[in-house]
Amino acid sequence: MTAAGGLGSTTPSLTGGERPQLRVGANGDSVVELQSMLNHVDEVTQHLAVDGDFGALTDKAVRQFQSAHAPMPVDGIVGPLTWAALDSTPSEVQTPTAVAKKLFQRGSDAYERGEFAHAYDLMTAADEQYHHSSITFSRGQCLRRLGGRRQDAIALFELHIAEGGPRAADAQTHIDDLRGPAKSGDETVDVGAAKAAYVKGEAAFNAKQFNHAYDEFTIADNLAHRAALTFDRAQALRLVGGRSPEAIVLYDQYVTEGGPRTDEAKQFLTELRGPEKSGVESLDTGAAKAHFDEGAKLFTAGDYGHAYDKLTIADRLAHRPAITFSRAQCLRHLGGRRAETIALFEQSVVEGGPRAEESRFYIRELKTQGALNQTKKI
């Protein structure tokens, strides 16, 4: 690391700048801040999940940091000297390859846990630090495994091939699988291929893998359009959560096409859109509170996509800065939508809500680290 004058040393905080003494066994927001700061510096090679628990790996990272800042005692205890050294790190230039390596390792850990959206965010942050064709391939893999992001995954695999990456053959195989068979012009052949894709989608749907069901139904629809496929695609997106606008478009299309399940489609449209704003403040506020409370319950249950949908309805009925922050929290936990999440946290800061400092912290995490933090706050 090297000093860089004029960059400042103020780090956004979750705790209002409180700096308690920390050691193994500690937990909470102060540990979240500690782990975040350690992940930002290149002298610490140990990568950390930002989970708020001070365990053996966090202890190892602290000792690595202390070892690089002699004559600081290397004891794994985070006291005033260690905090002061950490607070100075924003004014230091870090080695991009070292930071990228840690980000990629964190992304790989998330991938192995099946957290493909968070893995994608972390690997994207790694790629922004130090671009490499292998990271491009890994990002494509994250989206392929996540499902529901076919075109984005295809674009990344195509980029890997264009860059002459070492896994070009694998990338082409994944592209072919994601695109599905091309339309032949022979109706019998195309209907048969569409049916095969539909069967795969149905199996994924029944397994509650709604992102992948949506992909297969979309392949089937591209081969041989049927109104029923429009409905099925809408159903998959509705059950995924967090993608209400796209689901609404598909249900509207189905109603226009006059499918046999039009009444069901209309019911789902009413549910997804929520009540219209009445113009009577007390009524709108009451309806907003009901949707906010539903969203809060879904958030607590870990259903961040549907929580986001409910909170978005609440916000439309009666906007409050607190709802902006809560919507951002939903997307942060959902993962895979960094730009949208950052925009909401930035809006929270502009609106001057009571959690603006937390918003600044998460903006920094999202922009530089991917913010794999499972602390539940709404």
Secondary structure, DSSP 8 states (H G I E B T S, - for coil): -EE-TTS------SSTT----B-TT-BSHHHHHHHHHHHH-TT--S----SSB--HHHHHHHHHHHHTSTTS--SS-B-HHHHHHHHTGGGEE--HHHHHHHHHHHHHHHHHTT-HHHHHHHHHHHHHHS--HHHHHHHHHHHHHH-S-HHHHHHHHHHHHHTT-TTHHHHHHHHHHHH-----S-HHHHHHHHHHHHHHHHHHHHTT-HHHHHHHHHHHHHHS--HHHHHHHHHHHHHH-S-HHHHHHHHHHHHHHT-TTHHHHHHHHHHHH-----S-HHHHHHHHHHHHHHHHHHHHTT-HHHHHHHHHHHHHHS--HHHHHHHHHHHHHH-S-HHHHHHHHHHHHHHT-TTHHHHHHHHHHHHHT---------
